Amino acid sequence: MGAVVKLSDRSIEYPDAAGASMSEMLSTCSDIIESAFADRMRQLGGSETDIHQLASSAAYAVFAWSAGRGFAS
C-alpha cells in the first residue's frame, strides 16, 4: 500500500514509490512543492506559469540532489 495523506475529511492515496515511474515521482514531488508556496507566489504577483515552472525546477533539484547524494546516512 502506498502513502496516505489525510487533509481534513478527505484522504488521497499515492502509489508506492517503488512502483512509480520517474515521471510520476517528479509530478507528485512538483505538486507537493507547488502546493506549499503557490498562494504566496500569487500574492506577490506570480502567474500560474511562474508557479508551475518554479515547482518543476525545485522537483528536479530534489531528484538531482538525491541521486548525487543517495539516501544513505
Backbone as CSV, one residue per row, in Angstrom:
resi,resn,N_x,N_y,N_z,CA_x,CA_y,CA_z,C_x,C_y,C_z
1,MET,0.850,-1.179,0.000,0.000,0.000,0.000,0.888,1.233,0.000
2,GLY,0.480,2.238,-0.729,1.231,3.484,-0.799,0.938,4.379,0.388
3,ALA,1.500,5.562,0.351,1.286,6.537,1.418,-0.121,7.104,1.331
4,VAL,-0.666,7.463,2.465,-1.982,8.083,2.514,-1.833,9.441,3.166
5,VAL,-2.330,10.451,2.490,-2.288,11.810,3.018,-3.690,12.179,3.445
6,LYS,-3.856,12.614,4.684,-5.178,12.998,5.177,-5.237,14.510,5.334
7,LEU,-6.150,15.118,4.618,-6.378,16.548,4.688,-7.818,16.748,5.138
8,SER,-8.004,17.238,6.329,-9.316,17.415,6.950,-10.135,16.143,6.833
9,ASP,-11.196,16.151,6.027,-12.089,14.997,5.961,-11.870,14.150,4.713
10,ARG,-10.793,14.388,3.979,-10.556,13.604,2.765,-9.176,12.966,2.798
11,SER,-9.043,11.877,2.097,-7.768,11.159,2.022,-7.369,11.024,0.567
12,ILE,-6.076,11.114,0.317,-5.536,10.917,-1.019,-4.508,9.804,-0.904
13,GLU,-4.668,8.763,-1.685,-3.723,7.651,-1.628,-2.757,7.742,-2.799
14,TYR,-1.465,7.681,-2.495,-0.420,7.700,-3.510,0.144,6.300,-3.643
15,PRO,0.516,5.907,-4.869,1.088,4.565,-5.053,2.463,4.465,-4.398
16,ASP,2.902,3.229,-4.164,4.244,3.012,-3.629,5.260,3.649,-4.557
17,ALA,6.252,4.294,-3.997,7.297,4.936,-4.798,8.047,3.902,-5.636
18,ALA,8.213,2.699,-5.111,8.959,1.671,-5.836,8.266,1.279,-7.136
19,GLY,6.960,1.418,-7.194,6.218,1.050,-8.399,5.932,2.217,-9.316
20,ALA,6.326,3.419,-8.907,6.038,4.621,-9.693,7.146,4.871,-10.714
21,SER,6.758,5.444,-11.836,7.756,5.816,-12.837,8.431,7.116,-12.396
22,MET,9.557,7.429,-13.023,10.261,8.676,-12.702,9.353,9.873,-12.985
23,SER,8.606,9.804,-14.053,7.688,10.881,-14.408,6.623,11.086,-13.328
24,GLU,6.071,9.985,-12.830,5.062,10.072,-11.769,5.659,10.653,-10.484
25,MET,6.874,10.235,-10.165,7.519,10.740,-8.951,7.822,12.237,-9.069
26,LEU,8.321,12.659,-10.227,8.600,14.084,-10.432,7.318,14.904,-10.386
27,SER,6.267,14.387,-10.984,4.989,15.091,-10.995,4.426,15.233,-9.582
28,THR,4.482,14.153,-8.802,3.989,14.205,-7.424,4.823,15.159,-6.581
29,CYS,6.136,15.085,-6.731,7.029,15.979,-5.996,6.743,17.440,-6.365
30,SER,6.583,17.702,-7.653,6.284,19.052,-8.122,4.959,19.546,-7.547
31,ASP,3.938,18.683,-7.528,2.630,19.060,-6.972,2.735,19.412,-5.491
32,ILE,3.507,18.634,-4.748,3.665,18.890,-3.312,4.383,20.217,-3.087
33,ILE,5.449,20.447,-3.836,6.201,21.695,-3.707,5.325,22.876,-4.108
34,GLU,4.606,22.723,-5.218,3.731,23.801,-5.698,2.676,24.167,-4.663
35,SER,2.088,23.178,-4.030,1.040,23.458,-3.051,1.580,24.191,-1.824
36,ALA,2.884,24.031,-1.573,3.485,24.670,-0.398,3.636,26.183,-0.550
37,PHE,3.840,26.673,-1.762,4.105,28.100,-1.902,3.256,28.821,-2.944
38,ALA,2.311,28.154,-3.590,1.521,28.759,-4.661,0.751,29.997,-4.204
39,ASP,0.088,29.923,-3.064,-0.705,31.070,-2.601,0.162,32.303,-2.373
40,ARG,1.311,32.088,-1.777,2.209,33.226,-1.510,2.735,33.834,-2.807
41,MET,3.065,32.975,-3.767,3.544,33.494,-5.059,2.455,34.290,-5.769
42,ARG,1.206,33.829,-5.669,0.096,34.587,-6.262,-0.031,35.951,-5.592
43,GLN,0.099,35.979,-4.274,0.028,37.250,-3.543,1.115,38.213,-3.999
44,LEU,2.266,37.680,-4.379,3.387,38.507,-4.815,3.319,38.833,-6.308
45,GLY,2.264,38.383,-6.973,2.078,38.715,-8.381,2.541,37.664,-9.362
46,GLY,2.903,36.499,-8.889,3.347,35.431,-9.786,2.182,34.816,-10.540
47,SER,2.445,34.428,-11.775,1.415,33.785,-12.595,1.409,32.279,-12.338
48,GLU,0.398,31.602,-12.863,0.331,30.145,-12.736,1.525,29.498,-13.435
49,THR,1.953,30.088,-14.542,3.120,29.575,-15.258,4.370,29.709,-14.399
50,ASP,4.535,30.866,-13.740,5.688,31.072,-12.850,5.703,30.026,-11.733
51,ILE,4.546,29.800,-11.138,4.424,28.844,-10.034,4.785,27.443,-10.502
52,HIS,4.234,27.046,-11.646,4.499,25.705,-12.170,5.974,25.534,-12.532
53,GLN,6.567,26.534,-13.166,7.980,26.432,-13.550,8.881,26.326,-12.322
54,LEU,8.604,27.114,-11.300,9.423,27.067,-10.090,9.280,25.718,-9.382
55,ALA,8.047,25.213,-9.293,7.822,23.916,-8.642,8.503,22.793,-9.419
56,SER,8.427,22.840,-10.743,9.085,21.818,-11.564,10.595,21.858,-11.388
57,SER,11.157,23.056,-11.385,12.608,23.201,-11.190,13.031,22.687,-9.827
58,ALA,12.243,22.988,-8.807,12.562,22.525,-7.455,12.479,21.001,-7.373
59,ALA,11.498,20.396,-8.036,11.372,18.932,-8.030,12.588,18.291,-8.701
60,TYR,13.021,18.838,-9.823,14.217,18.306,-10.479,15.440,18.470,-9.584
61,ALA,15.532,19.581,-8.877,16.662,19.798,-7.966,16.664,18.757,-6.847
62,VAL,15.495,18.426,-6.313,15.382,17.399,-5.274,15.912,16.067,-5.801
63,PHE,15.500,15.690,-7.011,15.936,14.413,-7.563,17.411,14.424,-7.926
64,ALA,17.909,15.523,-8.428,19.340,15.609,-8.751,20.174,15.501,-7.476
65,TRP,19.742,16.180,-6.420,20.458,16.132,-5.144,20.420,14.713,-4.574
66,SER,19.247,14.098,-4.601,19.138,12.755,-4.006,19.912,11.727,-4.812
67,ALA,19.972,11.887,-6.119,20.723,10.940,-6.956,22.235,11.084,-6.696
68,GLY,22.676,12.311,-6.506,24.090,12.545,-6.264,24.520,12.162,-4.868
69,ARG,23.643,12.339,-3.920,23.960,12.087,-2.514,23.564,10.689,-2.093
70,GLY,22.489,10.187,-2.678,21.947,8.912,-2.252,21.137,9.113,-0.970
71,PHE,20.545,8.073,-0.495,19.715,8.177,0.695,20.396,7.576,1.922
72,ALA,21.636,7.184,1.782,22.358,6.626,2.924,22.748,7.741,3.887
73,SER,22.790,7.408,5.137,23.150,8.428,6.142,24.627,8.440,6.428
